[in-house]
Amino acid sequence: MKITPKILFALGLAINAAQAISNTGLANCGGLFLLHLSDKQFSAKSCSIRDSLTVDNFNVYGAFEHIAIQGRYTDHWHIKGLNKQNIVSAGFESHYKNVSLGVDVNSAPFVQASFSAYRQDSLFKASASIARGSLNFGTIRWIPEKENGIINTIAVDWESHIFYSKLSAESKIDNHYIDISLSYAKTSPHNPDKAYYVRDSANVIALSGGYGHAFKKSRLNVGYTFTDADITLYGIYHSEDSRKRFMYLPLDATMHLGFVHWDWERLRTHMEFMHAAGRLRSNPNRFFETLAPNRALPASVIKGLSFSFLQKAFRIDADLDASAILGGASYRWKLGSRYVFKSKVELDLFGASGEINIDKQIETTVMTSHRYEYEKTLRKLNSIGSVLSVDFEINKVDKNSPVIFALEYGFAQIIPFYIDYKDYNVDKPNESSTGNKTPGKPSSGSSGSNNHEAETKAPKDKAGSLDGNISSLIFRNGFATHLGISIRF
């Protein structure tokens, strides 16, 4: 997508819309370029316009957003993901003496309703929101490593049907601020009329708490969030009246997030930390393989493949552990009177580490015999670096006119100091496995003959690193930018 024409188009629409009916017109375009390596890539771009009208205690808005997210991953196979959408949104808020009501609707489709009750002195406020709808996560394409004309590209669509609810409470006592919230989300399995699709079933719960204190010239905020998720993903192949499951991924994950912010006049400091742990457990029952590629192929393709390939299935156990910390400071200043120039410079330091431990069992079935082959993989990533962000804003202020015009531009760049990526226990190419063969357990439906055997591979160590040196990682990896314009009456 060429971003420049879309930026100009969005800005023009925002100006016309703002002059026509609203007291606030906003437009913003931005892009994130996180990875650009030979085997990995991720980027995201978006453009949005928003128009709102406020009359007394009533506010109504409309918005349009175009997003495009793409990614690529290669590791003996090729996976590409693409999510490109145009989303139209509308909503309203109504504020009364002690209550507020709001409704948001978008074309996903997704609907959210919210209700708040509060005291005029801000001593206490309680809010509740409920939402239901669908989210389109895009299309994932599996591309064979060797294109031989037998196995074509498989395109899998992923659309999730979500129910979401949230309860929150806030309190202000003198200069103390306290807030807590409880969120719950679940997804319902859905079978669209498509050849390939991902069906999900998830339960996610999040508990958050925060505290703030306002001093004479500064303010301190601290907060913590715990999230627990139980997610199961199914890959389904649909042909006529038959549905075959070729992927089964039961995931359990927990995440801890915390932050400390301190604002003092023009200086703002912050620190955030994160720890996430995930578990994937294989199911030993028949037809619950983690991956069964033979069930993802049409009958016409199956006839052209070798018998041994069709009998392979994979069961995978994996443990993921990742931690990250980010801290830094920003400084803001402004110059001018009629044309006000505002700027902000922020410098952050980060450290991140993570590892994933994969235990893969490859099952090969030939007639009534089964062979089990085991592979163990441990991958570790450690990184230290900084993030430099710069924002500029120009406001035109005219005391004789109610119109306020603002133009904003900003960019951020990740500057890595140290990156270390290692891949352990991966067999080297063209090297036969070693180790003793031990009897394996017969699977369901087998005769339990002596032909069942398991083959264990001796672990190998292999060290690797991200492609390119530090200088080549800058700008192409970890660069973000945005351009915005607003008109306010």
N, C-alpha and C positions, 0 to 999 in steps of 0.2 A: 504494500500500500504506500503510495506517495503521500507523505504527510503534509507537505506545504500547501497544495491546493485545498485540502480539507480544512487546514487551519484558516485560510482566507475565507472559505465558504462559511465556516462556523462563525467567524467574527462578524461577517456581514449579516447573517441571520440574526445574531444576537442584537446588533445595533438596530435593525429594522423592527424587531419584536419589542425591544425596550422603548423605542420612540412611539410605538403604536398603543400599547395598552398597559404597560407596567411601570412600577417605580423602581424596579431593580432588574437589570439584564446582565447576565454573566455568560462568558464563553471561555473555554479552556481546552487546550490540546497538549498532550504530553506523550512521552515514550520512555520505555525502560529497556535497556539492552544489557542483560545480565551475563549471558554466556555467548561466546562465539568461538568455539573450539572445533576441531576436526570431527569429534565424535559426540559433542554436546552443544546444544544451542537453546536459548530461551530469550524471547523478546515480547514486549507488550506495548501496544499503542492505543490511544483513545482520543476522541474529540467529543465535547459535550457543549450544549447550550442550555441555559435555564432562564426562565422568565417568571417573575412573581409579582403579585399585586397585594398590597396590604391596605385594608380599610378598617379603621378602628381596631376592633379585637379579632378581625377575621383576615386570614391569609390564605391565598390560593396560588398554586404554582403549576408550571408545566415544564418538561425537560425532554431533551433528545440527546442520546449518547450512542456513539459508534465505537465499538471495541474490537480489537484484533489481537489475539494471543496465539503464539506459535512456539513449539518446542521440538527438539529432536534428540534422540538418544541412540547410541550404537554400541553394542557389546555382543558381537557374533550374530546380531540381528539388528534390524532397523525399525525404530518406532518413531512416528511423527504424529504430533498433535496440533490441531488447529481449531480455534474458536473465534468466529467472526459473527458479530451480532449488531443489530440496530435496535435499541430499546427506547421506547417512548413512555414517559412517566407523567403522572398528574396526581395532585393531592391537595388537601386543604387542612388548615388548623383553625380551631375556634377557641378563644380564651375568654373565660368568664371570671367571676369574682373568686371562686375557689376551685374551679375545675377547668380542664382543657380536654378537647377532643380532637382527634386527627385521623385521617384516612389517606393511605398512599396506594396507588394502583399503577402497575406498569405492564407492558406488553409481553412479559416473559412467558405466561402471565403470572403475576404475583400480587397479592393483596395483603395489606397490613393495616390494622386498626389499633389505636392507642388511646388510653385514658389516663388522666392524672388528676389527683386531688391534693391540695396544698393549703397551707396557711399563708395569709398575706405577709406575715413577718418572717417567712422562710424558715420557721422553726422546724417544720416537718413537711415532707412531700412524698407521696406514694404514687407509683406509676405501674401500669400494666399494659402489655401489648401482645397481640396475637396475630399470626400471619400464616397464610397457606398459599401454595402455588408451585410452580416448577422452575427449575434452573437448568439451562442447557450448558453442559461442560464441553461441548464441541465434539469433534470427530478424531478418533485415534486410528492411525493406519499402521498395520504391521506389514513390513516389506521384506520378502525373502532376501537373504544375503546373496544368493546366486539365482539370478533370474533365468529360469530354464523354460518358461512358458507353461509349466504344469501347475505350479502354485502361483496364483495371482495375488495382488495386493488385497488384503482384507481390511475394510474400513468399518470401524465399530463406532456407533453413535452412543453418547451418554447423556441422558436426561434424567434428572432427579426430581421426585415429587416430595415436597418438604412441608412439614407442619412445624411452626416455631412459636414459642411463647416466652415471655420474660416478665418477671416481677422485680421491682426495684424500690428502694426507699432512700431518702436523703434527709439530712438534718443539719441545721446551722445553729450553733449555740455560741453566742459572742463571736469570737474569731476562729472557732473550730468548725470544721466541715467533715461530715461522716456520710458515706454512701455504701450500700450493699446491694447486690443484685443476684438473682438466680435465673439462669436461662436453660431452656430445654428445647431440643430439636430432634425430630425423627423423620425418616424417609420411608415411604411405602413402596414396595416392589411394583413395577409397572412393566407390562409387556406390549411394546409398540409393534405395529405391523411393519417391521423392518427385517432385513436378512440377518444383520449382525447388530447387537446392541449390548450395553452394560446395564444390568439391573442391580440396584443397590437396596440394602436394608440397614439402617443405621439408627443408633441412639446416642445422642451427644448431650452432656450436661456440663454446665459451667457455673462456677461460683466465684464472685468477685467482691472485693472490699477495698475501700480507700479512705484515707484520712488526709485532711489538709488543715493548715494553720496559716492565718494571715497576720504577718507582723506589720510594723509601721511602714516599712518601705519594701518588704519582700514577702514571698509566700512559699511555703513548703508543702509538697504533695507526695504521698507515698501510696502504693497500691499493689494488689496481688490478685492473680486469677488462677484458679485450678480448673482444668478441663479434662474430662474423661470421655472417651469415645469408643463405641463398639460398632464396627462397620463390617459388613459382609458384601463383597462384590461378586457378581455372577456374570460371566461372559456367555451369551446365548446365541446359538445359530438357529434361525427360523427358516424352515423350508416346508411350504404347504401347511399341513396340519401338525408337523413334527417340530419340536423344540429340543435342541441338544445343548447341554451345558459343557462348554470346553474350558471354562475358567471358574475356579472357586477360591476366593481369597477372604478368609475371616481375619480381620485385623482388630487388635486391641491396642489403644494408645492412650497415654496420659501426657499432659503438658502443664508446666508451671511457668507462669509469667509474673514478673515483678518490676516495679519502677520506682525511682526517686527523682523528683523534679524540684528545683529551687530557682525561683525568679526574683531578681533584684534589679529594679529599674530596667536598664537596657541589656543587662546580662542575664542569660538563662543557662543553667547547667542541668544535666540530666544523666541518669544511668538506668539501663534496662538489662535484665537478665532473663534467660530462657533455658529450660531443660525439658527435653521431650524423650519419651521412651515408647517404642512400638514393638508389638509382637505379632508374628504370623505363625499360626500353628496348622500343620497339615492334618487332614482327616484320613485315617487309615481305611475307612469304608470304601467299598467299590462305588464307582461313578462320582466320587467326591475328590478327584484328583485336583491338585492346584492348577495344572495345565494338562489338557488332553487335546493336542493339536488335531488328531484324526477326527474329532467330533466337530471341528470348525471348517471341514471341507465338504463340498458338494459330492454327491455320488459319482458324477462324471469325472471329478478329479481323483477320487479314491482309486478308481480303476486303473489310472495311469501311474500309480506310485508303487514302490516296493512294499512287500508285505511286512518287512521288519520295521520300516518307518511308521507304518500305521499302528503298530502295536506298542509304541513308546508313549509313556505317560510320566508326569513329573509331580512329585510331592515335595513341597518346600517348607522348611522351618526357618524362620529368620527372626533375629533380634536387632533392633535399632536403638541406639543411644546417642543423643546429640545435645550439646550445650553451647551457649553463646552469651557473650556479654558485650554491651555497647555503652560507651560513655563519652561525654564531651561537653562543649559549651558553644553558645552562639552569642553574637553581639549585634545589636540593632542601633541604627541612628537615622536621622532624617535631616534634610537641608531644604531651604527655600521657604517661600510664603505663598505666592500665587501658584507656582508649580512646585509641588512638594515631592522631593526625591527621597524615597525610603530604601534602605538596603539592609541586608542581613548576611553575615558570614558565619558559618558554623563548621567546626572541625571536631570530628568524632574519632575515637579509637575503638577497635573491635578485636575480639578474639573468639574463635569458633573451633570446635572439635567435634568429631562424630565418628562412629564406627558402626558397621553392619556385619553381623555374623550370619552366614547363610549355610544351611545344611540341606543339600538337595539329594533326593532319592529318585533315580531314573529306573523306571520299571519297563522291562521288555518282555512281552508275552509272545511265545511261539507255540502254537497248538495248545497243549495242556501244561507246558512248562513256563516258569517265570524266572527271570534273572533280575537281580537288584544291584544297581551300581550307585555308589555313594560319592558325592563331591562336597568338600567343605571349602568355604571361601570366607575370608576376613578382610574387610576393606576399612582403611582408616584415613581420615582427612583432618589436618590441622592447619589453621590459617590465622595470621595476624596482619592487621592493616589499619588503614584510616579511611574516613569518608569526608570529603570536602564538598560543602554545599554553599552556593551563593545565590541570593535572591535580590531582584531589583523591582521597585514599584514606583511609578510616576503618577501623581494625582494632580488634576487641575482643579483648583479651588477658586470660585468666583463668588464673592459675597452678594453680588447683584443677581445671581442666577442660582436656582435650586439644583442645577444639574452638576453632578460630580462624575468626572471621567477618570478612570484608572487603567493603567497598562502595567502588567506584571510579567516578568520573565525570570526563570531560575534554572539552575542545573546542579547536578550532584555527580561526583565521581568517586568510585572506590579505588583506593591506591593500596595495593597489597604490598606488605613488607616481606612476608614469608608464607609460602604455601608448600605443604608436604602431603602427598597422596601416595599411599602404599596399598598394594594388593597382594595378600598372602594366600598361600595354599591353593594356588591356581596351577593346574597342570600345564606344562610347557607344550607347545604344538608338536605333533608327530611323535610324542613320547608315550609309549605304552604304559599302562598302569601296572603298579607293583603291589605286592602284599599278598596275604593269604586269603583264600576263598573259604568262606564259612557258610554253612547251610543257612538258607533264608526261610522266613515264615511264608507258608502258602497263603495266597490271597483268597478272598471269598470266591466260591465257585470253582476252585482248583481241586485237583485230585490228590494233592499232597504227595506227589511222586518225588523221587530222589533227584529229579532234574531241577528242583528249586535250589538256587544258590545265589549268594550275595557276593559281590566283588567290591572290595574296599581299596580305594586308591591311596597311595602314600602321599602325604601332604608335601607340597612344594612351596617355596617362598619366591615371590617375584615382587620387586620394588618398581614403582612407576611414579610418574609425576604428570601434572597437567601440561598440555602441549604449550610450547612457547616459553620465552623468558618473561621476566617481570614487565619489561617495557612493552612487549606485545600484548599484555593483558590489559593495559590501560586504554581507555576510551572504547575499545571493542567489548570489554567485559566489565559490567558494573557501572554504566553511564545512564543517567536519567536527565530529562529536560522537560520543561513545560512552558507554555505561553498562554496568558490569560488577559481578558479585557472585560471591563464592567462599566455600566452606565447606571447611575442612581439618581432618581428624582426625589 
